[in-house]
Amino acid sequence: MVTVVSISEAEITLSQLVKRAAAGETIVIGTYGQPCAKLVGIDDVRPAKKKIFGAMKGEFEVPDDFDAALPEDLLDAFHGE
């Protein structure tokens, strides 16, 4: 269930909103009818995936001329010519 509250209402009832979010409710906080933030229980937040340095080693190859000058026709295309 999603509940939308104004910022002023959220300021007044923050502790109650946090309890409701912890119980599984999603609270959307908005201003002037536009949603600005979402308050969810901590169980709903997915942990960031751990990045493993070098995990794609050997998956692709960088050519020797990767930093060579681009052809004139391609450079012209970037400039709309």
ZADO-1210 file (C-alpha; in nm, 4 decimals, padded with zeros to 6 digits):
<atoms>
<atom x="00.0000" y="00.0000" z="00.0000" code="MET" pos="1"/>
<atom x="00.1284" y="00.3476" z="-00.0878" code="VAL" pos="2"/>
<atom x="00.0367" y="00.6552" z="00.1132" code="THR" pos="3"/>
<atom x="00.1098" y="01.0097" z="-00.0077" code="VAL" pos="4"/>
<atom x="00.1658" y="01.2821" z="00.2523" code="VAL" pos="5"/>
<atom x="00.2744" y="01.6448" z="00.2320" code="SER" pos="6"/>
<atom x="00.6087" y="01.7598" z="00.3663" code="ILE" pos="7"/>
<atom x="00.4406" y="01.9546" z="00.6465" code="SER" pos="8"/>
<atom x="00.2388" y="01.6481" z="00.7499" code="GLU" pos="9"/>
<atom x="00.5529" y="01.4345" z="00.7361" code="ALA" pos="10"/>
<atom x="00.7359" y="01.6784" z="00.9667" code="GLU" pos="11"/>
<atom x="00.4594" y="01.6522" z="01.2236" code="ILE" pos="12"/>
<atom x="00.4064" y="01.2751" z="01.2049" code="THR" pos="13"/>
<atom x="00.7555" y="01.1488" z="01.1145" code="LEU" pos="14"/>
<atom x="00.7813" y="00.8923" z="01.3962" code="SER" pos="15"/>
<atom x="00.4421" y="00.7445" z="01.3010" code="GLN" pos="16"/>
<atom x="00.5367" y="00.7357" z="00.9322" code="LEU" pos="17"/>
<atom x="00.8629" y="00.5562" z="01.0116" code="VAL" pos="18"/>
<atom x="00.6734" y="00.2922" z="01.2117" code="LYS" pos="19"/>
<atom x="00.4304" y="00.2423" z="00.9227" code="ARG" pos="20"/>
<atom x="00.7158" y="00.2120" z="00.6739" code="ALA" pos="21"/>
<atom x="00.8901" y="-00.0402" z="00.8995" code="ALA" pos="22"/>
<atom x="00.5667" y="-00.2419" z="00.8959" code="ALA" pos="23"/>
<atom x="00.5816" y="-00.2630" z="00.5160" code="GLY" pos="24"/>
<atom x="00.3909" y="00.0426" z="00.3985" code="GLU" pos="25"/>
<atom x="00.5442" y="00.2743" z="00.1395" code="THR" pos="26"/>
<atom x="00.5132" y="00.6433" z="00.2224" code="ILE" pos="27"/>
<atom x="00.5575" y="00.8997" z="-00.0559" code="VAL" pos="28"/>
<atom x="00.6339" y="01.2531" z="00.0584" code="ILE" pos="29"/>
<atom x="00.5391" y="01.5298" z="-00.1783" code="GLY" pos="30"/>
<atom x="00.5144" y="01.9009" z="-00.2197" code="THR" pos="31"/>
<atom x="00.2593" y="02.0886" z="-00.4300" code="TYR" pos="32"/>
<atom x="00.1159" y="01.7591" z="-00.5529" code="GLY" pos="33"/>
<atom x="00.4507" y="01.6307" z="-00.6826" code="GLN" pos="34"/>
<atom x="00.6227" y="01.3297" z="-00.5229" code="PRO" pos="35"/>
<atom x="00.9676" y="01.4167" z="-00.3836" code="CYS" pos="36"/>
<atom x="01.0806" y="01.1242" z="-00.1690" code="ALA" pos="37"/>
<atom x="00.9861" y="00.7704" z="-00.0743" code="LYS" pos="38"/>
<atom x="01.0027" y="00.6323" z="00.2789" code="LEU" pos="39"/>
<atom x="01.0311" y="00.2529" z="00.2928" code="VAL" pos="40"/>
<atom x="01.1234" y="00.0011" z="00.5574" code="GLY" pos="41"/>
<atom x="01.4866" y="-00.1058" z="00.5680" code="ILE" pos="42"/>
<atom x="01.3970" y="-00.4607" z="00.4621" code="ASP" pos="43"/>
<atom x="01.2776" y="-00.3199" z="00.1282" code="ASP" pos="44"/>
<atom x="01.6202" y="-00.1748" z="00.0469" code="VAL" pos="45"/>
<atom x="01.8409" y="-00.4032" z="-00.1568" code="ARG" pos="46"/>
<atom x="02.2089" y="-00.3994" z="-00.0676" code="PRO" pos="47"/>
<atom x="02.4409" y="-00.2721" z="-00.3374" code="ALA" pos="48"/>
<atom x="02.6056" y="-00.5448" z="-00.5389" code="LYS" pos="49"/>
<atom x="02.9667" y="-00.5945" z="-00.4446" code="LYS" pos="50"/>
<atom x="03.1921" y="-00.4960" z="-00.7325" code="LYS" pos="51"/>
<atom x="03.4798" y="-00.7287" z="-00.7977" code="ILE" pos="52"/>
<atom x="03.7790" y="-00.5587" z="-00.9588" code="PHE" pos="53"/>
<atom x="03.8959" y="-00.7500" z="-01.2635" code="GLY" pos="54"/>
<atom x="03.5856" y="-00.9672" z="-01.2846" code="ALA" pos="55"/>
<atom x="03.5706" y="-00.9252" z="-01.6642" code="MET" pos="56"/>
<atom x="03.9388" y="-00.9889" z="-01.7244" code="LYS" pos="57"/>
<atom x="03.9818" y="-01.1529" z="-02.0637" code="GLY" pos="58"/>
<atom x="03.6222" y="-01.0776" z="-02.1726" code="GLU" pos="59"/>
<atom x="03.7217" y="-00.8120" z="-02.4255" code="PHE" pos="60"/>
<atom x="04.0321" y="-00.6758" z="-02.5913" code="GLU" pos="61"/>
<atom x="04.1436" y="-00.3151" z="-02.6401" code="VAL" pos="62"/>
<atom x="04.2942" y="-00.2683" z="-02.9876" code="PRO" pos="63"/>
<atom x="04.6393" y="-00.1145" z="-03.0193" code="ASP" pos="64"/>
<atom x="04.4994" y="00.1858" z="-03.2083" code="ASP" pos="65"/>
<atom x="04.2194" y="00.2679" z="-02.9603" code="PHE" pos="66"/>
<atom x="04.3515" y="00.6224" z="-02.9231" code="ASP" pos="67"/>
<atom x="04.4230" y="00.6849" z="-03.2915" code="ALA" pos="68"/>
<atom x="04.2714" y="00.9885" z="-03.4626" code="ALA" pos="69"/>
<atom x="03.9209" y="00.9415" z="-03.5996" code="LEU" pos="70"/>
<atom x="03.8619" y="00.9522" z="-03.9772" code="PRO" pos="71"/>
<atom x="03.7723" y="01.2964" z="-04.1167" code="GLU" pos="72"/>
<atom x="03.4231" y="01.1864" z="-04.2309" code="ASP" pos="73"/>
<atom x="03.3378" y="01.0693" z="-03.8784" code="LEU" pos="74"/>
<atom x="03.4690" y="01.3909" z="-03.7245" code="LEU" pos="75"/>
<atom x="03.2598" y="01.5877" z="-03.9741" code="ASP" pos="76"/>
<atom x="02.9497" y="01.3884" z="-03.8730" code="ALA" pos="77"/>
<atom x="03.0021" y="01.4938" z="-03.5102" code="PHE" pos="78"/>
<atom x="02.9933" y="01.8538" z="-03.6242" code="HIS" pos="79"/>
<atom x="02.6819" y="01.8012" z="-03.8375" code="GLY" pos="80"/>
<atom x="02.8605" y="01.8324" z="-04.1671" code="GLU" pos="81"/>
</atoms>
